[in-house]
Amino acid sequence: MPNPLTETEIPHLRAALLGWYDAEHRPLPWRQEVSVYRTVVSEFMAQQTQIDTVLPYFERWMRLFPDFAALADAPEEAVMKQWEGLGYYRRARNLHKLAREVAALPELPTTAAQWQELPGIGPYTAAAIASINFADRTAVIDGNVIRVLSRLTADATLWKSSQQAQKQLGPLAQRLLDPERPGDFNQAMMELGAIRCRKARPDCLLCPIRTWCTGHRQGNPEAYPQVQRKATEKVTIERAWIVSEGKLLLERGAADSVRLADMYELPRLATLPEGFAKGDLHFKQQRGISHQRITEQVYHVKPPEKPTLNGHYVWASPTDLQQLTLSGPHRKWIRQHWSA
C-alpha cells in the first residue's frame, strides 16, 4: 500500500485535523452531552442510516430510555416501536440485549477489546465507544475513514469488501491516531469523511489535510477507494391489500427473521391460505435494501367468507395501527393508500 506520510508529517496532520474538528464539527446531541450510553445509542442508530434521519429518533429515545437501566427494563415491544422507521431492526434488538448485559455489570468496560466481547458490538463500534469515553487508543475504521485513508495515500487496491479494506487499512489508521486525543481524532476522521471527503464531489478546498493527500495532488480523489460492489439483485414481491369491516389484514414477521422479526407488513400473496382471490393491482412501490432493488406489487385481494388465519395475521383498524410495530415503508404506504 502506498504510504507517503513520514513520521515528521504525521504530527502536523494530526494538529491540522484536530484544529479543524474543534472549530467545524457538527453540534450533534451526543457530542454536546457525552456519556457512554449516549455514544452507544448514537453508534447503533447511525449504522447504515443518515445522521439527519437519526436525530429525531435519538432525542425521543433519550427521553424514553435515558440510560442502560431504563432500556434494560423496557419491554421489547416498546423498544421496537421506538425504532420503527429506522430500519435494520436487528440493531434495536442487539442494543436492547446489550443494555441488559451492561446494566448487570459491576462496572463499565473501558477498552475496545472488552466492549467487543458484548452483544452487537463489532470492532468499529467498540473502538468508537472506548476511545470517545475512555481515551482508549484504538483507531476506528468505518466507510468514511476508509475513504479518507484511501485518498490520502492514493491506494488503488481493489478491495473485495469493506471488511477487507478495514483490515488492510487498520495499521495506517492506528499509526495516524493521536495518542493524546484518540476519541476526538477518531471523530474527526469520521467527520471529515462525512462532510468534506464525501463519496461524490469531495470538498478538497476546505479539507484540513489536503496538504498531505496524494489523491488531491493527483487531481482524482474520487477514484478512491475501489471496492467491489455486489451485483444488483432485482426482487419482486407480490402482496395483498385486504380490507374487511374497516380493518386491514397484516402479517407478522417470523421471530427468527433477520430484518423483520415480529414486525408487521402487508401480507405476501405467496403465504396466504387458500381461498383468497387475487384482484387488480392496487399500487406498486420500489425501494432498495443493500444490493437489492425491490419492487413490491400490492394487489386487491378478496378474502373468503370465513377465512382461516393463524396467529401470524391480524386484522388492524386505524387505531390498532398506532399500537402495532410496522416496517417503515409499509406504514408509509398504508397511510398513503388507505382512507378507512
Phi, psi and omega in degrees: 000129178298142181210086185283353185281131177260166179297333178287325182284327188302314178301325178291320177298315179302313183297319180294317181292316181291325176297318177296315181298317180301325184269330193242355186295149179292139181280065182289147188299328179281350172268328181287325175231104188265132170207161179301314182298315181296323176296315180300311182298316181297320180293319178296316183291325186278355176294116176062024180222137180295143182301320180300328177287323184291323192308307181295327177295317182298314182297316179293320180300316182294328177290323184273322182232079190286346181205177182302319183296317180296319179291320179299324183279345184285142175292151183301324181300320180291322179295313182294326179298319181286340178273348186307126180103342179278339179075177182045063192291346175300330178302318181294319179293320178294320179296319179296315178296319178299316181300321180294323179288316182294320181298335181271352182282146177291332176206159183285144172297154182237351181243158178299321180299319179292319180295326183291346177282349183268157185295138175079004184252115175262182183302316182296309182298319179299317180295320180297311182298312186289322181286319183290320187260336184231012179056030176292134187271064177236125183283145175269148174225105172237188182300322179295317181291321175304316182295315180297313183292321180295321180285323180301321183255001184052048182280112184267013178303135174271099182287138177286337180197165175296326180297320178294318178298317179301316182294316184287327182271352181306313180299322178293316178301320180292324180293323182281335186307132178283117184290340181275331181224061185297321180294315179294320180295317177300315179294325179294319178297316180293320180294320179299315179294329183283321189242347178240304183273058185290161179301312178246142179052059177298142183268071186296327183297333180254013181278129183287344183243022182296334179303328184257005188268114179292322178301319177294315181298324179284344179081015181222051183300331182290352176286350183236149353280167176248108181236129177296130179262145175295143178299138179296130180250122179268128183232135175243129179238128176262131182233167186246137173250106187233112179243130179216125178054043175076014180233147182254135180278130178235156180241134180269135179294150180298150183298334181261012179295136182295317187259327193229037180302123176062018176257154187259143174215172172297142185296145172280135179303321186295339183256357179292146175295169178294152176105348177273128187258118180289133180244216183284159176294128179271310175198166180226138180227150177235145177204165180238137173228115183056236182266005181267141172246109191255128172253120179252118180255119185251120185252145167297132180228133179264125180280157173293168184300317178232081184294141175257112185234140178275185186289357178278354182246152176214140172270120188242128172276169176305324177292319178300324183299332180288337182265332182281153176263112180253155170295148185305310181299320183290323176298318179298315182295320179297318179298323182287327192245001180238118173245086185280000000 
